[in-house]
Amino acid sequence: MAGEIKFYTIRPMDYAIVTSVTSEAAGFPIENALDQTLTIYWKPTTAADQTIIIDLQNDLQERMTNAADRAFSSVVNWANDTWTAYALAGGVLSLAANASGQYCHLAAAGLTAFVAGKSYRITYDVDINAGSANFRTGTGEVIGTLVHGTAQNMVWTCTVASTTLRVYSTSADADIVLDNMSIVQTNDEDWYAVKGFAFWINNHATEFGAAHSAKLEYSDDAVTYTQIADLDIMDEMTYGIGEPLRVYVWGTAAQKRRYWKLTLHDATEIIQIAGIYLLCEYAPGLYSLYPETDTFDFGNVTRRMEDGRVVVDSGRRTPVQRFKRELRIFSDAKLTTLETLFQSCRGGQTPLIIYEGTDYLLCQMMTEELVVRVQDYQYYCVSLEFETLPYVADGDSL
């Protein structure tokens, strides 16, 4: 049997909690929600809606720091220098020139400074009624030429540090209308392409009510959040091999953002949380010959009593499963995806989640060396071996 295989890695991101209003019981602070040994957990003081906001500290936040400057909703940090006609009104910035080289600027107060050697993406809407214009830094470095349309973007690497942004006319008849601007840094952004959350529920045997859910949102500025999922916690709770009591909240597309908010709402009982992970998705290709090799290992614990009797206890409630998958990869891009996945697992140190269309398995990669067999042009075969993590009971280590 063959099918598409997907992997979700638990990236070793540098998380920081920026939540300030959510409750926490004495001895169970919200910081425990990020504990990945599962020996401690966050316990709110009430079943009321609880929110945790995580800052990835990845410099992917919005660089135009004032929302009004981005939407041109009011005059804050934009100012005219030499454009013949300049009007910031009605939620747009209208500019008209009678010579090339006229410009306006966004002041340093409204912009996180451009750093030499860093790359940035500028997103904007623009109506170009006539002529042409471009973006430049305050030092005169050309960023790129404006292109008519909505949600346009340009990526550029700064060579000389600058604290301001300029809009230049590059023709004498330039006539443009700007709206919805955004600037973000793009360095290493692929490492932060978050597809969803996974988290551990410590008091999993509790009934949390009929309407309780987990809502996932992202933000570029820690002020305005966009929702990508809102799922019933009990429905999403998993009980497969290596996967008990973990909840997955997925977005429809990966998002490269800095701030993430998880809200637990409408529960009738307190939800105790630990082991929050942000997950990145990889879909390198197809697997075949399923199952190629599956072995199960039940662990037992032997104890000798004071009277000499030997007692054997089950060391795990579910077995550890070791299995192989033969992957078929049909492009160089997909091969690069697999190579990046392999690197992110750090020799099996970082757990990953495998999804083959039914269950999510929490595993470690056991393959120590990635061997790629070339079958044909951009057609590769790779064999990988995995081992599921055992059942994690309260107080045990992941």
MARMIBA-377773 format. One record per residue (C-alpha): residue number from 1; y, z, x. Coordinates in steps of 0.2 Angstrom, whole numbers, plus 5000, padded with zeros to 4 digits. Each point is the difference from the previous one (the first is absolute). Layout:
! residues N
<zapa num="NUM" north="Y" up="Z" east="X"/>
...
***
This chain:
! residues 398
<zapa num="1" north="5000" up="5000" east="5000"/>
<zapa num="2" north="5017" up="4995" east="5007"/>
<zapa num="3" north="5018" up="5005" east="4995"/>
<zapa num="4" north="5017" up="5004" east="5006"/>
<zapa num="5" north="5002" up="5016" east="5010"/>
<zapa num="6" north="5016" up="5010" east="5001"/>
<zapa num="7" north="5004" up="5014" east="5012"/>
<zapa num="8" north="5013" up="5014" east="4998"/>
<zapa num="9" north="5005" up="5009" east="5016"/>
<zapa num="10" north="5008" up="5017" east="5001"/>
<zapa num="11" north="5014" up="4996" east="5012"/>
<zapa num="12" north="5005" up="5014" east="5012"/>
<zapa num="13" north="5018" up="4999" east="4994"/>
<zapa num="14" north="5013" up="5014" east="5004"/>
<zapa num="15" north="5003" up="5007" east="4983"/>
<zapa num="16" north="5013" up="5013" east="4995"/>
<zapa num="17" north="5003" up="5008" east="4983"/>
<zapa num="18" north="5018" up="4998" east="4993"/>
<zapa num="19" north="4996" up="5009" east="4983"/>
<zapa num="20" north="5011" up="5014" east="4996"/>
<zapa num="21" north="4998" up="5004" east="4982"/>
<zapa num="22" north="4981" up="5001" east="4997"/>
<zapa num="23" north="4993" up="5018" east="4998"/>
<zapa num="24" north="4987" up="5008" east="5011"/>
<zapa num="25" north="4990" up="5016" east="4999"/>
<zapa num="26" north="5001" up="5013" east="5014"/>
<zapa num="27" north="4988" up="4995" east="5014"/>
<zapa num="28" north="4997" up="4982" east="4993"/>
<zapa num="29" north="5016" up="4991" east="5005"/>
<zapa num="30" north="5003" up="4981" east="4996"/>
<zapa num="31" north="4997" up="4996" east="5019"/>
<zapa num="32" north="4982" up="5004" east="4997"/>
<zapa num="33" north="4999" up="4984" east="4989"/>
<zapa num="34" north="4999" up="4990" east="5016"/>
<zapa num="35" north="4986" up="5011" east="5008"/>
<zapa num="36" north="4986" up="4989" east="5004"/>
<zapa num="37" north="4987" up="5013" east="5005"/>
<zapa num="38" north="4999" up="5005" east="4981"/>
<zapa num="39" north="5000" up="5018" east="5005"/>
<zapa num="40" north="5017" up="5003" east="4992"/>
<zapa num="41" north="5009" up="4993" east="4985"/>
<zapa num="42" north="5016" up="4999" east="4991"/>
<zapa num="43" north="5000" up="5011" east="4984"/>
<zapa num="44" north="5015" up="4999" east="4988"/>
<zapa num="45" north="5006" up="5014" east="4990"/>
<zapa num="46" north="5000" up="4991" east="4984"/>
<zapa num="47" north="4991" up="4985" east="4991"/>
<zapa num="48" north="5017" up="4992" east="4997"/>
<zapa num="49" north="5003" up="4983" east="5008"/>
<zapa num="50" north="4998" up="5001" east="5019"/>
<zapa num="51" north="5008" up="4988" east="5013"/>
<zapa num="52" north="4996" up="4997" east="5018"/>
<zapa num="53" north="5011" up="4988" east="5010"/>
<zapa num="54" north="4994" up="4994" east="5017"/>
<zapa num="55" north="5011" up="4993" east="5014"/>
<zapa num="56" north="4990" up="4988" east="5012"/>
<zapa num="57" north="5015" up="5001" east="5012"/>
<zapa num="58" north="4997" up="4982" east="5004"/>
<zapa num="59" north="5018" up="4994" east="5001"/>
<zapa num="60" north="4996" up="4988" east="4985"/>
<zapa num="61" north="5013" up="5008" east="4989"/>
<zapa num="62" north="5015" up="4990" east="4993"/>
<zapa num="63" north="5014" up="4997" east="5013"/>
<zapa num="64" north="5014" up="4997" east="4988"/>
<zapa num="65" north="5001" up="5019" east="4995"/>
<zapa num="66" north="5011" up="4999" east="4985"/>
<zapa num="67" north="4993" up="4992" east="4984"/>
<zapa num="68" north="5017" up="4994" east="4995"/>
<zapa num="69" north="5002" up="4990" east="5016"/>
<zapa num="70" north="4983" up="4991" east="4996"/>
<zapa num="71" north="5004" up="4996" east="4982"/>
<zapa num="72" north="5018" up="4997" east="5002"/>
<zapa num="73" north="5003" up="5012" east="4985"/>
<zapa num="74" north="5016" up="5008" east="5007"/>
<zapa num="75" north="5011" up="4999" east="5016"/>
<zapa num="76" north="4993" up="5012" east="5013"/>
<zapa num="77" north="4997" up="4993" east="5017"/>
<zapa num="78" north="5003" up="4982" east="4999"/>
<zapa num="79" north="5017" up="4993" east="5005"/>
<zapa num="80" north="5008" up="4983" east="5002"/>
<zapa num="81" north="5007" up="4994" east="5017"/>
<zapa num="82" north="5004" up="4981" east="4998"/>
<zapa num="83" north="4992" up="4992" east="4985"/>
<zapa num="84" north="5013" up="4991" east="4990"/>
<zapa num="85" north="4993" up="5006" east="4984"/>
<zapa num="86" north="4990" up="5017" east="4999"/>
<zapa num="87" north="4995" up="5009" east="4984"/>
<zapa num="88" north="4988" up="5014" east="4998"/>
<zapa num="89" north="4998" up="5002" east="4982"/>
<zapa num="90" north="4987" up="4998" east="4986"/>
<zapa num="91" north="4986" up="5005" east="5011"/>
<zapa num="92" north="5002" up="4985" east="5012"/>
<zapa num="93" north="5010" up="4996" east="5015"/>
<zapa num="94" north="5009" up="4983" east="4998"/>
<zapa num="95" north="5007" up="4992" east="5016"/>
<zapa num="96" north="5010" up="4983" east="5003"/>
<zapa num="97" north="5007" up="4993" east="5016"/>
<zapa num="98" north="5012" up="4987" east="5005"/>
<zapa num="99" north="4994" up="5000" east="5018"/>
<zapa num="100" north="4984" up="5003" east="5010"/>
<zapa num="101" north="4999" up="5017" east="5009"/>
<zapa num="102" north="5007" up="5011" east="4986"/>
<zapa num="103" north="4991" up="5016" east="4997"/>
<zapa num="104" north="4998" up="5017" east="4991"/>
<zapa num="105" north="4990" up="5015" east="5006"/>
<zapa num="106" north="4989" up="5015" east="4995"/>
<zapa num="107" north="5007" up="5015" east="5010"/>
<zapa num="108" north="4990" up="5011" east="5010"/>
<zapa num="109" north="5001" up="5014" east="4987"/>
<zapa num="110" north="4989" up="4989" east="4989"/>
<zapa num="111" north="4987" up="4994" east="5013"/>
<zapa num="112" north="4987" up="5008" east="5011"/>
<zapa num="113" north="5005" up="4992" east="5017"/>
<zapa num="114" north="4990" up="4985" east="5006"/>
<zapa num="115" north="4990" up="5005" east="5016"/>
<zapa num="116" north="4998" up="4987" east="5014"/>
<zapa num="117" north="4981" up="4994" east="5000"/>
<zapa num="118" north="4997" up="5005" east="4982"/>
<zapa num="119" north="4996" up="4988" east="4987"/>
<zapa num="120" north="5007" up="5000" east="4982"/>
<zapa num="121" north="4998" up="4991" east="4984"/>
<zapa num="122" north="5015" up="4996" east="4989"/>
<zapa num="123" north="4996" up="4997" east="4982"/>
<zapa num="124" north="5014" up="4993" east="4988"/>
<zapa num="125" north="5005" up="4989" east="4985"/>
<zapa num="126" north="5013" up="4987" east="5002"/>
<zapa num="127" north="5007" up="4986" east="4991"/>
<zapa num="128" north="5007" up="4987" east="5012"/>
<zapa num="129" north="5013" up="4990" east="4990"/>
<zapa num="130" north="5006" up="4990" east="5015"/>
<zapa num="131" north="4999" up="5000" east="5019"/>
<zapa num="132" north="4990" up="5012" east="5010"/>
<zapa num="133" north="5001" up="5018" east="5007"/>
<zapa num="134" north="4990" up="5012" east="5011"/>
<zapa num="135" north="4997" up="5018" east="5004"/>
<zapa num="136" north="5005" up="5007" east="5017"/>
<zapa num="137" north="5001" up="5017" east="5008"/>
<zapa num="138" north="5017" up="5008" east="5005"/>
<zapa num="139" north="4997" up="4993" east="5018"/>
<zapa num="140" north="5000" up="4982" east="4993"/>
<zapa num="141" north="4981" up="4998" east="5002"/>
<zapa num="142" north="4994" up="4987" east="4987"/>
<zapa num="143" north="4986" up="5007" east="4989"/>
<zapa num="144" north="4997" up="4985" east="4989"/>
<zapa num="145" north="5007" up="4987" east="4988"/>
<zapa num="146" north="5000" up="5005" east="4981"/>
<zapa num="147" north="4989" up="4990" east="4989"/>
<zapa num="148" north="5003" up="4997" east="4982"/>
<zapa num="149" north="4989" up="5010" east="4988"/>
<zapa num="150" north="4994" up="5017" east="4995"/>
<zapa num="151" north="4990" up="5012" east="5010"/>
<zapa num="152" north="5003" up="4990" east="5016"/>
<zapa num="153" north="4996" up="5008" east="5017"/>
<zapa num="154" north="5002" up="4998" east="5018"/>
<zapa num="155" north="4992" up="5009" east="5015"/>
<zapa num="156" north="5009" up="5002" east="5016"/>
<zapa num="157" north="4999" up="5010" east="5016"/>
<zapa num="158" north="5016" up="5008" east="5006"/>
<zapa num="159" north="5005" up="4997" east="5018"/>
<zapa num="160" north="5016" up="5010" east="5001"/>
<zapa num="161" north="5003" up="5016" east="4991"/>
<zapa num="162" north="5012" up="5000" east="4986"/>
<zapa num="163" north="5007" up="5012" east="4986"/>
<zapa num="164" north="5006" up="4987" east="4988"/>
<zapa num="165" north="4995" up="4985" east="4990"/>
<zapa num="166" north="5011" up="4984" east="4996"/>
<zapa num="167" north="4999" up="4986" east="4988"/>
<zapa num="168" north="5007" up="4984" east="5009"/>
<zapa num="169" north="5006" up="4983" east="4993"/>
<zapa num="170" north="4992" up="4986" east="5010"/>
<zapa num="171" north="5009" up="4986" east="4991"/>
<zapa num="172" north="5018" up="4999" east="4994"/>
<zapa num="173" north="4995" up="4998" east="4981"/>
<zapa num="174" north="4988" up="5015" east="5000"/>
<zapa num="175" north="4999" up="5007" east="4982"/>
<zapa num="176" north="4986" up="5013" east="4997"/>
<zapa num="177" north="4995" up="5015" east="4989"/>
<zapa num="178" north="4989" up="5014" east="5008"/>
<zapa num="179" north="4990" up="5013" east="4991"/>
<zapa num="180" north="4985" up="5012" east="5002"/>
<zapa num="181" north="5000" up="5002" east="5019"/>
<zapa num="182" north="4988" up="5010" east="5010"/>
<zapa num="183" north="4996" up="5003" east="5018"/>
<zapa num="184" north="4984" up="5008" east="5007"/>
<zapa num="185" north="4993" up="5001" east="5017"/>
<zapa num="186" north="4983" up="4991" east="5002"/>
<zapa num="187" north="4993" up="5006" east="5017"/>
<zapa num="188" north="4982" up="5005" east="4998"/>
<zapa num="189" north="5002" up="4999" east="4981"/>
<zapa num="190" north="4982" up="4993" east="4998"/>
<zapa num="191" north="4994" up="5018" east="5005"/>
<zapa num="192" north="5008" up="5007" east="4985"/>
<zapa num="193" north="4993" up="4987" east="4987"/>
<zapa num="194" north="4995" up="5014" east="4987"/>
<zapa num="195" north="4988" up="4994" east="4986"/>
<zapa num="196" north="4997" up="5017" east="4993"/>
<zapa num="197" north="4997" up="5019" east="5001"/>
<zapa num="198" north="4984" up="5010" east="5001"/>
<zapa num="199" north="5000" up="5019" east="4997"/>
<zapa num="200" north="4988" up="5014" east="4999"/>
<zapa num="201" north="5000" up="5012" east="4984"/>
<zapa num="202" north="4994" up="5017" east="5006"/>
<zapa num="203" north="4998" up="5007" east="4982"/>
<zapa num="204" north="4990" up="4984" east="4994"/>
<zapa num="205" north="4990" up="5010" east="4987"/>
<zapa num="206" north="5015" up="5003" east="4990"/>
<zapa num="207" north="5004" up="4990" east="4984"/>
<zapa num="208" north="5018" up="4995" east="5002"/>
<zapa num="209" north="5004" up="4994" east="4983"/>
<zapa num="210" north="4999" up="4983" east="4991"/>
<zapa num="211" north="5016" up="4992" east="5006"/>
<zapa num="212" north="5002" up="5006" east="5018"/>
<zapa num="213" north="5003" up="4986" east="5013"/>
<zapa num="214" north="5005" up="4996" east="5018"/>
<zapa num="215" north="5016" up="4989" east="5002"/>
<zapa num="216" north="5003" up="4991" east="5016"/>
<zapa num="217" north="5018" up="4994" east="5005"/>
<zapa num="218" north="5008" up="4993" east="5015"/>
<zapa num="219" north="5018" up="5000" east="5006"/>
<zapa num="220" north="5011" up="4993" east="5014"/>
<zapa num="221" north="5014" up="5013" east="4999"/>
<zapa num="222" north="4991" up="5016" east="4993"/>
<zapa num="223" north="5012" up="4998" east="4985"/>
<zapa num="224" north="4994" up="4985" east="4989"/>
<zapa num="225" north="4981" up="4999" east="4997"/>
<zapa num="226" north="4989" up="4986" east="4994"/>
<zapa num="227" north="4983" up="5004" east="4991"/>
<zapa num="228" north="4985" up="4991" east="5005"/>
<zapa num="229" north="4986" up="5010" east="4991"/>
<zapa num="230" north="4997" up="5014" east="4988"/>
<zapa num="231" north="4982" up="5004" east="4997"/>
<zapa num="232" north="4989" up="5013" east="4992"/>
<zapa num="233" north="4994" up="5012" east="5013"/>
<zapa num="234" north="4983" up="5004" east="4992"/>
<zapa num="235" north="4997" up="4981" east="4997"/>
<zapa num="236" north="5003" up="4996" east="5018"/>
<zapa num="237" north="4991" up="5015" east="5008"/>
<zapa num="238" north="4985" up="4994" east="5010"/>
<zapa num="239" north="4982" up="5008" east="5002"/>
<zapa num="240" north="4991" up="4987" east="5010"/>
<zapa num="241" north="4991" up="5002" east="5017"/>
<zapa num="242" north="5013" up="5008" east="5012"/>
<zapa num="243" north="5013" up="4999" east="4986"/>
<zapa num="244" north="5000" up="5015" east="4989"/>
<zapa num="245" north="5016" up="5006" east="4992"/>
<zapa num="246" north="5012" up="4988" east="5008"/>
<zapa num="247" north="5013" up="4991" east="4990"/>
<zapa num="248" north="5006" up="4982" east="5004"/>
<zapa num="249" north="5017" up="4994" east="4993"/>
<zapa num="250" north="5003" up="4982" east="5004"/>
<zapa num="251" north="5014" up="4988" east="4999"/>
<zapa num="252" north="4999" up="4982" east="4996"/>
<zapa num="253" north="5007" up="4995" east="5017"/>
<zapa num="254" north="5002" up="5008" east="5017"/>
<zapa num="255" north="5018" up="5006" east="5003"/>
<zapa num="256" north="5008" up="5003" east="5017"/>
<zapa num="257" north="5012" up="5014" east="4996"/>
<zapa num="258" north="5005" up="5017" east="5007"/>
<zapa num="259" north="5000" up="5012" east="4985"/>
<zapa num="260" north="4986" up="5003" east="4988"/>
<zapa num="261" north="4999" up="5011" east="4985"/>
<zapa num="262" north="4985" up="5007" east="4992"/>
<zapa num="263" north="5003" up="5008" east="4983"/>
<zapa num="264" north="4986" up="5010" east="4991"/>
<zapa num="265" north="5005" up="5001" east="4982"/>
<zapa num="266" north="4995" up="5006" east="4982"/>
<zapa num="267" north="4986" up="5011" east="5006"/>
<zapa num="268" north="4996" up="5016" east="4991"/>
<zapa num="269" north="4993" up="5009" east="5015"/>
<zapa num="270" north="5006" up="5002" east="5018"/>
<zapa num="271" north="4993" up="4986" east="5011"/>
<zapa num="272" north="4997" up="5005" east="5018"/>
<zapa num="273" north="5002" up="4986" east="5013"/>
<zapa num="274" north="4995" up="4997" east="5018"/>
<zapa num="275" north="4996" up="4986" east="5011"/>
<zapa num="276" north="5013" up="4987" east="4994"/>
<zapa num="277" north="4997" up="4984" east="5009"/>
<zapa num="278" north="5010" up="4984" east="5000"/>
<zapa num="279" north="4989" up="4985" east="5000"/>
<zapa num="280" north="5002" up="4982" east="5008"/>
<zapa num="281" north="4989" up="4986" east="4993"/>
<zapa num="282" north="4991" up="4987" east="5010"/>
<zapa num="283" north="4990" up="4986" east="4993"/>
<zapa num="284" north="4992" up="4990" east="5014"/>
<zapa num="285" north="4987" up="4990" east="4991"/>
<zapa num="286" north="4983" up="5000" east="4992"/>
<zapa num="287" north="4984" up="5011" east="5004"/>
<zapa num="288" north="4983" up="4993" east="4997"/>
<zapa num="289" north="4982" up="5005" east="5001"/>
<zapa num="290" north="5003" up="5016" east="4990"/>
<zapa num="291" north="4994" up="5012" east="5003"/>
<zapa num="292" north="4996" up="4995" east="5018"/>
<zapa num="293" north="4994" up="5017" east="5006"/>
<zapa num="294" north="5002" up="5017" east="4991"/>
<zapa num="295" north="4994" up="5016" east="5006"/>
<zapa num="296" north="5002" up="5018" east="4992"/>
<zapa num="297" north="5001" up="5016" east="5009"/>
<zapa num="298" north="4999" up="5017" east="4991"/>
<zapa num="299" north="5005" up="5014" east="5010"/>
<zapa num="300" north="4992" up="5017" east="4999"/>
<zapa num="301" north="5004" up="5017" east="5007"/>
<zapa num="302" north="4986" up="5012" east="5005"/>
<zapa num="303" north="5003" up="5019" east="4999"/>
<zapa num="304" north="4988" up="5014" east="5006"/>
<zapa num="305" north="5001" up="5016" east="4989"/>
<zapa num="306" north="4998" up="5017" east="5007"/>
<zapa num="307" north="4982" up="5002" east="4994"/>
<zapa num="308" north="4996" up="4984" east="5010"/>
<zapa num="309" north="4999" up="4988" east="4986"/>
<zapa num="310" north="5008" up="4982" east="5003"/>
<zapa num="311" north="5011" up="4993" east="4986"/>
<zapa num="312" north="5006" up="4982" east="5000"/>
<zapa num="313" north="5016" up="4996" east="4990"/>
<zapa num="314" north="5007" up="4983" east="4996"/>
<zapa num="315" north="5014" up="4998" east="5013"/>
<zapa num="316" north="5008" up="4986" east="4989"/>
<zapa num="317" north="5000" up="4997" east="4982"/>
<zapa num="318" north="5000" up="4981" east="5003"/>
<zapa num="319" north="4992" up="4990" east="5014"/>
<zapa num="320" north="5009" up="4992" east="5014"/>
<zapa num="321" north="4998" up="4981" east="4999"/>
<zapa num="322" north="5000" up="4988" east="5015"/>
<zapa num="323" north="5001" up="4982" east="4996"/>
<zapa num="324" north="5005" up="4983" east="5008"/>
<zapa num="325" north="5009" up="4985" east="4993"/>
<zapa num="326" north="5000" up="4983" east="5006"/>
<zapa num="327" north="5018" up="4993" east="4998"/>
<zapa num="328" north="5004" up="4981" east="4997"/>
<zapa num="329" north="5018" up="4996" east="5005"/>
<zapa num="330" north="5007" up="4984" east="4996"/>
<zapa num="331" north="5017" up="4999" east="5009"/>
<zapa num="332" north="5009" up="5006" east="5016"/>
<zapa num="333" north="5012" up="5010" east="4989"/>
<zapa num="334" north="4985" up="5010" east="4992"/>
<zapa num="335" north="4993" up="5003" east="5018"/>
<zapa num="336" north="5016" up="5007" east="5005"/>
<zapa num="337" north="4999" up="5011" east="4985"/>
<zapa num="338" north="4983" up="5007" east="5005"/>
<zapa num="339" north="5006" up="5003" east="5018"/>
<zapa num="340" north="5015" up="5010" east="4993"/>
<zapa num="341" north="4988" up="5010" east="4989"/>
<zapa num="342" north="4989" up="5003" east="5015"/>
<zapa num="343" north="5014" up="5007" east="5010"/>
<zapa num="344" north="5007" up="5011" east="4986"/>
<zapa num="345" north="4983" up="5009" east="4999"/>
<zapa num="346" north="5002" up="5005" east="5018"/>
<zapa num="347" north="4982" up="5000" east="5005"/>
<zapa num="348" north="4995" up="5009" east="4984"/>
<zapa num="349" north="5012" up="5014" east="5002"/>
<zapa num="350" north="5010" up="4994" east="4984"/>
<zapa num="351" north="4990" up="5000" east="4984"/>
<zapa num="352" north="5000" up="4984" east="4989"/>
<zapa num="353" north="4996" up="4996" east="4982"/>
<zapa num="354" north="4989" up="4985" east="4996"/>
<zapa num="355" north="5001" up="4992" east="4983"/>
<zapa num="356" north="4987" up="4986" east="4995"/>
<zapa num="357" north="5005" up="4999" east="4982"/>
<zapa num="358" north="4992" up="5015" east="4993"/>
<zapa num="359" north="5002" up="5017" east="5009"/>
<zapa num="360" north="5012" up="5006" east="5014"/>
<zapa num="361" north="4990" up="5007" east="5015"/>
<zapa num="362" north="5009" up="5011" east="5012"/>
<zapa num="363" north="4992" up="4996" east="5017"/>
<zapa num="364" north="5002" up="4999" east="5019"/>
<zapa num="365" north="4998" up="4984" east="5010"/>
<zapa num="366" north="4985" up="5002" east="5012"/>
<zapa num="367" north="5002" up="4983" east="5008"/>
<zapa num="368" north="5007" up="5004" east="5018"/>
<zapa num="369" north="5003" up="4982" east="5005"/>
<zapa num="370" north="5006" up="4985" east="4989"/>
<zapa num="371" north="4989" up="4985" east="5004"/>
<zapa num="372" north="5005" up="4984" east="4991"/>
<zapa num="373" north="4988" up="4985" east="4999"/>
<zapa num="374" north="5009" up="4983" east="4998"/>
<zapa num="375" north="4990" up="4990" east="4987"/>
<zapa num="376" north="5012" up="4986" east="4998"/>
<zapa num="377" north="5018" up="4996" east="5000"/>
<zapa num="378" north="5009" up="5016" east="4993"/>
<zapa num="379" north="4983" up="5006" east="4994"/>
<zapa num="380" north="4994" up="5016" east="5008"/>
<zapa num="381" north="4986" up="5013" east="4997"/>
<zapa num="382" north="5002" up="5018" east="5004"/>
<zapa num="383" north="4988" up="5015" east="4998"/>
<zapa num="384" north="5007" up="5017" east="4996"/>
<zapa num="385" north="4991" up="5017" east="4998"/>
<zapa num="386" north="5007" up="5014" east="4990"/>
<zapa num="387" north="4995" up="5018" east="4995"/>
<zapa num="388" north="5006" up="5009" east="4985"/>
<zapa num="389" north="5008" up="5017" east="5001"/>
<zapa num="390" north="4990" up="5014" east="4992"/>
<zapa num="391" north="5004" up="5009" east="4985"/>
<zapa num="392" north="5015" up="5011" east="5003"/>
<zapa num="393" north="4999" up="5017" east="4992"/>
<zapa num="394" north="5015" up="5012" east="4998"/>
<zapa num="395" north="5004" up="5006" east="5017"/>
<zapa num="396" north="4990" up="4988" east="5010"/>
<zapa num="397" north="5008" up="4988" east="5012"/>
<zapa num="398" north="5002" up="4981" east="4997"/>
***
